[in-house]
Amino acid sequence: MPIETTEKVWMDGELVDWADATVHVLTHTLHYGNGVFEGIRAYETDEGAAVFRLTPHIRRLFASAKILQIDIPYTVEELVAATKETVRVNNMTSGYIRPLAYLGYGEMGLNPLPCEVNVAIAVWPWGAYLGDEGIRNGVRLMVSSWQRHDPNSMPTAAKGCGHYINSQLAKVQAVKAGYDEAILLSPQGFVSECTGENLFVVREGTIITPPTSVGALEGITQDAIRTMASDLGIPYVADNLLRSDLYLADEAFLSGTAAEVVPIRSVDDREIGDPGPITRKIQEVFQDAVRGRQAQYRHWNEHVDR
């Protein structure tokens, strides 16, 4: 999906013109992939632009950095404020936000510890990641031949830049085969996650999602869905799933900041069918929550002008 340019990008404490938000070709992260990032969305609400669960996202950025031993030279509070400022200065009422902590120019080699840590925050308008049709009627998925990282070979709890080569391989395989998205299995053969989304199945009225022990990233949207399910009286568990559990699901859906909440229509050409009632209810409540229309979730909306 093409990026629509905005006016300013926050880089190391300064707002610079979009065209000037550049790095040197010898920037360390460009060569070795050691960096961390987040994907966040802002939504238009009746009280102005608000970033959905901004602080938890920035905290996860710092958690990822800690795992990868990257010392971000700012506090959580400073990057929360910087994110709000970047949204505000670009006059964005809704859109996508990409904070990135990366290792900059000046050192080369596999030891990243001497490298300077740089931080950038960019924002731009962005529609539905898997398309409006996917949100309405569901997407077609395949189980990839590429496995999700083993947590002891690549720390899957970190949202690291280089980690996503694994996801790209699976995504390209799925797209070239005519599917919308891919599902990765753990090295032990359990369902882990999609290329950039958490996955859920509904069986006999219970929402089931893979645990982090199979390499699934602990999602911010996933956590919101857990809370919403509890409030709706829908049972929710984290448990191991086999690929056959996907084929036999009563309903299935995926979630992520970019994707939001998207029904899964089929897996490996096994039809799950039209989005079911639990999927639709979660989708409905989520869309209301991110726009500040659910009183009990308004604390999740962090307004940019406050």
N, C-alpha and C positions, 0 to 999 in steps of 0.2 A: 504494500500500500504506500503510494508516494507521500513524502513528507511535505506538508504545506508550511512554508516559512512564516516565522513571526519576526518581531522587531529585535528583541534582545535575548541574550543567553547569559546566565549567571556563571562566571568563571572565577574561582578563587577570590570571591569577595567583591567582584566588580561586574557590572552589567555592560556587556560588550555587544556591538552590532552583530546580528546573525552571521553575516558574511565574514566577520573577523573572528569567529569562534573556532579557531583552528589550532592544531598541534603539529609538532615537528614529525617528519617521517621516521625518526629514530626514537620516538616515544616508546618507552619500555613495554607498555601494555599492548601496543600494536604488534609487537614481535612475539610476546610470550603469553598474552591473554590474561595476565594476573590483574584483575580489577573487579570491582563489585558495582552493581547497579540496582535500581528499582524501577518498576513501572507503576505509575499512580494516575488516577483520573480526577479531574475537576468537573463538577456538574453545576448547572444553573439551578438555583433554588429561588423560592419566593423572597429570601433574604439576601440574595446576591450569590456570586460565585463561591462555591465551597469545595474543598478538597476532601475526598472520601477517605477517611481513616489515614490521614497524613502522618500523624505521629507514629503509629505502629509501623508504617512503611519505612520511615526514617530510622526507627529503632532496629528494624530488620537489616537495613543497610549497614548499620554499625555492627550488628551481630555477624553478618557475612564477613565484614572486614576483620573482625576479631579472629574468626576461624582461619582466614587466610593471612593473618598477621600483617594487616595493613593498618597503619595508624592514621586515621582521618584527622586532619588538623583543625577540626571544628567540633562543636558540641551538637547534640541532637537538637537542642533548642535553636541554635544558630542556623542549622539547615532547614528546620521547619519555617523559621522566619524568612530565610532566603527563598524558599519555594513559594511562599505566599507572595513575596515581593515580585518574583519573576512572573507569576500568573497575573498579578495586578498591573505591572508595568506594560504587559503585552495586551491588556484589555481583553483577556480571555474570560468568557463566561462559562465555557466548558471545553474540555480537551484532555490531551495526554501530557504527562509530566515524566521526564526521564532524568533522575539524579544519577550521576556517575562519579565514582572515585577511582582514579586510575594512576598508574605509575608513570611519571613524566620523563622528559628528556634529561640526559646527563650521565646515565649509567647503562652498561650493557652486560649481559651475562645472566646466568640462571639464579644468582643470588639477588633477590629483589630488595633486601633490607636497606641498602644504601640509597635507594631511589626516593626522589621527592614524590610526595603524594599530592595530586591535584584533584580538584572537585569541580564539576560542572553541573548545571541544572538547565535543561531546555524544556520548552513547552510548545505545543502546537495543536491545532484542531485535528481530531482523528475520529473517524466513525467506527462502526462495528468491525472488530478484527476479523471475525469469521462471516461477516456479511449480514445484512438485514434479513435475508431469506433464511439463513441459518438460525437466527434468533427466533424467527417465527415458526419455522417448520422442522428445524433440526438439521444436523450435519452428518455426513457419512464418514466413518472412521475405519482405519485398518490397524491391525497389530503389526508393528514394525519388526523387521528382522534385526534391527539395531537394539541392543539392550540398554536400559538405564544404567548409569554408573553404579558400580559397587561403592557403598559409602566409605569403604576402607581404601579405595584407590582414588576417589575424588569425593570430597566432602559435600554430599548432596544437600546438607542443611544450609550451605552458602549459595547465594545467588551470584555466582561468579561469572565473569565475562566469558572466559574460555570454556566453561562448563557447557555452554550452549552450542558448541560444535556438535555434540551428541544429539541435541534436539534438531539442529539443522539437517543432519544426515537423515533422520527419521522423517522430518517434514518434507524434504525434497523427494524422498522415496514415495511418500503418500501422494503428493501432488502429481508426480509423474505417472502414478498408477491410477489417477482419476478420483482420488478421495480428497476430503477437505482437511483432514487432520490425522495424526498418527498417535497410537498408544504404545508406550514402551513398557516392557516387562523387566523385572529385576533379574539379576543373574540366577536367582533361585526359581524363576518362572512365575512369580506373582505379578499381578498388575501393579504398576507403579504410578504413572501419570501420563498425561499427554505431553506434547513438546513444550508447551508453555502454560499448561492449565492442570488443575486438579480434576479428578474424575470421580463420579458418584454413580452408583446404581441404586435402584429402588426395588426391593424384594419384599413382598407381603407387607407393604406399608412402612418398611424401615429403610432409611437412607444409609448406605454403606459406602465408605470411602477408604482407600488404601492407607495404611499407617506410614509414618515417616521411616520406619525400619526397612521398608522396601525401596527407599530412595526418593520418595515423594517429598517435594518441598512443602513446608508448612505454609499454606496460603493465607493471606490476609482476607481475601474474599471467602475462602473456605471457612475461616473462623467466623465470619459474619453469617454464613449459611448455617453453621452449627448453632449459633445463637437464635437465628430466626426459626429453625426447625424446633428447637426446644420451646420457644414461645408459642409455636403453632401446635404443640403437642405431638409432633412427628418424631418417632424414635430415630436416633442417629448414633451410629457406631463406626469406629475405625477398625477394620478387620481385613485380613488377607483375602484377595480375590484371585481366582483363576480366570484365564481367558474364556472358558466355557460359562463362567458366571456372567460375563458380559453378554453372551449370546442369549442367555435365558432370563435376562433382567426384565422385570415388568416395565421399568422406565430407566432411563440413564440420562445424565447430563454432565456438563463440565463447567468449570468456573475459573476465572482469572480476572485480573484488573483489565487487561486489554479485551478479553473475550466477553467479560461480564458473566451472565448465566445463559448457557446455550444447550438446548436439548440435543441428545444424540439419537439420530434416526436409525442408524444401522452400524454394525461392527462386522467387518469381514463379510459383507453382503448378507449377514443375518439380520433381518428386519426386526427392529424393536417397535417400530410403529410411530404414530403421531405422538407428540409430547403429551405425557400423562398428567393427571390432576395434581400430583405432588410437585412435579417439575414446574408446571404452570404456576402453582401457588408460590413456590420459592422465587420464581422469576418475577412475579407480580410484586411481591413484598420487597424484593431487592431493588427493583426499579423505582418504587416509591421511596425506599429508604435513602438511596443515593441522592435523591432530589429533595430531601428534607420533608417528605410528606408522611412520615411515620414518627409520631411523637417520641416513642420509646427509643428510637435510634438517632435522634437529632444530634446527640453528642458525637456521633461518627462523622458529622459534617463540619469540617474545620474551615470557617469562613476566612477568605483572604483579606477582608478589610477589618479584621479584629486582631 
